[in-house]
Amino acid sequence: MAEAWKNMLNLDTVTAFAKAIQSVYKEFPVDEFVKSTVDETWNDLELMARGKKVTVNMRVYLPQDYSEALRIMDKAIAVCDDFFKLCFPTYVEMYGQDDVNWDLSMRAMELYTQYSSSEFAVRPFIIKHEKRMMEQMYAWSKHENEHVRRLSSEGCRPALPWGQALVSFKKDPSPILPILEQLKTDPSAYVRKSVANNINDISKTHPDLVAKLAKRWYGKHEYTDWIVKHGCRTLLKKGNRDVLAIFGFHDVSSVDAHGFVLDKNTVAIGEEFTFSFDISTKEATKVRLEYGVDFVKSNGKRNRKIFQISEISFAENQKKAYSKKHSFEDLSTRKHYPGSHSITLIVNGTERGTLDFELTV
């Protein structure tokens, strides 16, 4: 996917972007900008590096006065192609961190996030001026625009993909919590997903904190319930007993698993196999079914990936048969390697049997 996005930043689109700026700033030198941007190094640059080069050259060819450059950019972002809109908050990140430009930069990121996202741009501000920036983020959590409210959560995620890690929040996420509290019943699903992802980030370093928060939040509002469930997804996969109990998956003793088998013990990369099993219950209870595959990595070590099968309510003395296929076709997110693998059935967070199999070329 990154390769496809990278290719969207090319000679034609860079030229169109330069012309979009020129449409609001007549003095902008389109030919010079394009020539210095799409130069002999361009083909070797990845997506983020191409975007950064565009931003650097915006600085070269826009007025050097920061406030004047922002006035032009405020108009240009509304008329340029979507693939270039991220360059505008990046410009603020790169050139607007001086204290004298603080108010200008905050206003700009608030505006630009409504067209793209300032989630990466705010992070250096948080790292350098945590207290001041988090006060701004909290103010944004009350903004009328959903994109700005989302920024207040997404921008302070401790481990935002592709973003600078916020090490201090990995150690102590408490400055984030007032923002999440403010947004826990937000009417926008776009915002709620960000809140859930923020909670999921926190759960990886502070599982007990998230378990307590989830218990306090759950059952109060349908929007919050979704946030809690999605935000606890990593803890659920890890079989955290406190979190499983919140959602009713605490019963282990009255659930039995039988007949866990594979249809074959050897499977080739690109093929699939089928595994089957039966579930029976002594009492009425909720059941969460998962399976884990211990994949061989390129270095020969194994790493487990958890896959969910279903969540279902069983009646007393109910029995149900399951049959599930798993594909070993290579994906952009996962490449398969030959060797001894295993598959484990997991019921309400508890392992209920492991089977070994060989993956071959």
N, C-alpha and C positions, 0 to 999 in steps of 0.2 A: 504493500500500500504506500509506504514512504517513497518507493521508487516511482510510482505513478504520480504522486504529488510533486516530487522533484521535477518531473518532466513537464509539469504545468508551468513551471518558471523557465521560460525559454525566450529566444530572441523576439518572437512575435508578441508574447505577453508582456515582456519587459518594455517593449516599444509602446504597446498600448497603455501600459501603466504610466510611462513618461508623458505621453500625450494627455492622459487624464489629469496629471499635475499641471501641465501647460494650459489646460482649459480653465484653470482657476488662477494660474500664475503665468502670465504671458512670457515673462523673461526666462522661464525654465528651458535650458538647452537640451532638447530631446536627443539629438544626435550624439552630443558629447556624453550625456548620461548613459545612453545605451552602449556606446563604444567602450566606456570605461567599466561598465558592469559585465556585459557579456564578452569578456576578453578571453585570452588564451587559457586562463585557469578555470573557466566556467564549467566545462564538461566534467572536471574532476571533483566538483563541489557537490556535497549532498544537500538535502532539502534545507536544513537549518542554516548551513553555511551560505547557500544562495540567498536566503532571506536576509541574512546579516549583511551580505555584500550590497544588496539593494539598499539597505538602511544606511550603510556607511556612505554610499554615494548620494543618497538624499541629503545627508549632512553637507557634502561637498558642494552641491548645486542649489540648495535652498539658501535663503538668507542666513548669515551666521548668527544674527540675533535670534535667540531661542524663542522669544515670544512671537516674533514676526514669522518664524518658521512654523510655529504651531498654528497661527492664524490661517496660513495657507493649507496646512495639513488637515485642519478642521473641515475645510471645504472639499479637499481632495479625497478624503476617505469615503465620502458619500458617492463618488463617481468612479472609483477605481474597481478593478476586478477583485473578487473575494480572496483570491490566492495571495494578494499583496496587502490585504488589510492588516495582517499581523505585523507588518513592518512599522506601523504607526506607533503602537505601544512599545515596540522594540526601540524605536527612536527615543522615546521618553526614558526608557531604561538605560540606554547608553549615554544620553547627553543631558538628562534632566535631574540628576541626583544631587546637584549642588543645593545647599540650603536656600539660597536666594531664589531658586526656581521651584521650591517645594509646592507652593499653591498652584502655580501654573501646571506642574506635572500631575498633581492630584486631579485637577479639573480635566486635563487631557486624557488621563487614563479612564476616568469616569465616562467621558464621551466615547473614546475609542472602543471600550469594551462592549458598547452597544452595537458596534458594527462587526467586531471580531472578538477578541478576548484579551484582557490585560493580565491574565492569570500568571504569565511568566514574568512580565515586566514588574509586577509589584514585589516580587520576592527579594531582589537586592535591597529595596527600600525597607522591607521587614528585617532583613539581616543587619542592616546598618542602623536603623532607627526603630527598633521593635515596638517600644511602648507607643511612640507617636503614630506609627503606621497602623498598629492594631486598633488604636482609637479611631483612625480613619476607616478601617475595615468594618468596625462595628457600626459606624455611622452609615456606611454603604449598605449594611444588612437591613436598614430601614428604608431604603430608597424605593421610589415608586416603580422603577424599571427592573424587570426580572433579571436582566443581564448584569446589572450593577449588583443586585443582591447575590446573584450567583458568584460574582467575582469575590465578594466578601468571604465566601466559604472556600471556593476553589483555589483562590490565591494563597491561602494559608494552610493548605493541605501539607502535612509534614513530608510526604513523599510523592509529590505530583509527578507523574510520568513526563519525562523530557525536561522537567524543571529543576532548578537548584534545590537540593535538599535543605529543609529548614531544621538543622541539627538541634537547635535549642528546643524546638517543639517536639522532636523525637524524645528528648530527655524530659521535658515538662510541657505537655500539651494544654495546660490550664488556661493560657491566654486565648486559646481558640474557643473554649466552651461557651462563653457568653454569646458569641456569634451563632453557634449551633443552636443554643437555646432560643435565640431570637427567630431562627428560621425553621424550627422543627414542625411548624404547622403552615409553612408557606404554601400559598395556593398554586404556585408554579411547580410542575413536575421537573422542569429543568433545574430549578433551585434545589428541590428535594433530593434529586439524584446526586448533586454535588455534596450536600450535607451527608448523605449516606457514604459516599466515597471518602469523605474526610474522616468519618467515624471508622471506616474500615482501615484507613491508614493508621489511625491512633491505636486500633486494636492489635496491631502487629508489635507494638512496643509496650502498650499498657492494657493488656487484656482485662485485668480486674477492674480498671476504671470504666472501660466500655461495658462490661457486664453489669456494673452497678447503674450506669446511665441507662442502659437498655431496660433494666428492671423497673427503673423509676419512670421512664417514658412510656413503656408499652401498655396498651389498653386504654389510653386516654383520648386518642384521636386517630382516625383512619390514615391521615397523611403521615403522622408520626410513626404509626405501626409499620408502614411500608419502609420508612427510613431506617427504623430499628432492624427490620429483617434483612434489608439489603446491606446495611452497615455492619451487620454481624456475620456476613457470609463466610469470612475467613475463619472466625471462631467456630462457626457451625461445622465447617469442613475439618477443623482440628479436633472436633469432638469435645468442645468445652462444655462441661456438665452444667455449669450455671446458666449458660446461654441456651443450651438445649432445653433446659427446664422452663425457661421463659416462654418458649413456643410450644410447650406440652410434650416434648420428646424425651421425657425423663425416665419413662418406664422401660426397663431392660429385662427384668426377670420374667415378665409374662409374654414376651415375644420370642418365638423360636424360629430358627432358620434351618431348613432341611434341603438335602439333595443339591448342594451347590456343585455344579459340574460344567466342564467345557465340552464343546462339540469336537474339539481337536486340540492336541497338545503342541502342535507345530503350525505356525502361520507365517506367511511371507510378507515382507514389507509391501504395502499396497493392497493387501487382502484384508479380510475381516474374519472374526470368529463369533460364535454365539455362546453365551453362558446362560445357565438357567438355575433356578432355585425356587423353593416354596417358603412362604411365610405363614405362620399360624400364631394365634393369640389365645391366651387363656382368659383374658379380661378385655373389655372395651378399652382401647388406647389409641393414641396417635403414633404413627410410625414414619420415620424418615429413613429412606433407603438410598445408599450410595455405594459406589465401588471405587477402589483405588488401584491404579496400575503403576507398578514400579518399573519405570522405563530405564533402559540402559542409555547413558549419555555418551557423548563422543570420547570422554576420557575413561570410559569403562565403568564408572561408578553408576549407581542407580538413584533415581529421584522419583518420588511418588506424586502422581497427579490424581486429584479426587474428582469424580464425576457423580452428579446427582441423578438418581433414577426417578424417585417420586416422594411425595409426602402425602400420606393418606390416613384416614381414620378407620380403624378396624373395629368390628363388633366383637362381642364375647364369642370365643370358640370359632372365629372365622379363619378360613384358610384360603390362600391365594397363590397361584402359580405365576412365575415371572420368567420371561425369556427376553434377553437383551443382546443386541449386536454391538460390537465395537470394531471400528475401522482403524487400520494401521497405515492408512494413506498419508503420505507426507503433506504437511500444511505449512503455510507461511510462518505460523507460530510454533510449529513443532516438527522436528526432523527425527525420523526413527533410525535406530542403529541395531544391528543384529546382536543376539546374545540371549542369556537367560533372563526372562522377565517373570513377574508374578502379578496376579490379580487377587484383590482382597474384597470380600463382601463386608459392608459396614451397615449395621442396623442401630439407629438411635445413638450414633457416635461410637459404637462398640464393634470391634472386629469379630466376625462370625465365620471365618474360614478363609484360607489362602490357598490358591492353586498356582503351580509353576507351569510355564510354557516357554517354548523356544521361538524367538523371532528370527527369521532367516532372510537372506537377500533374495 
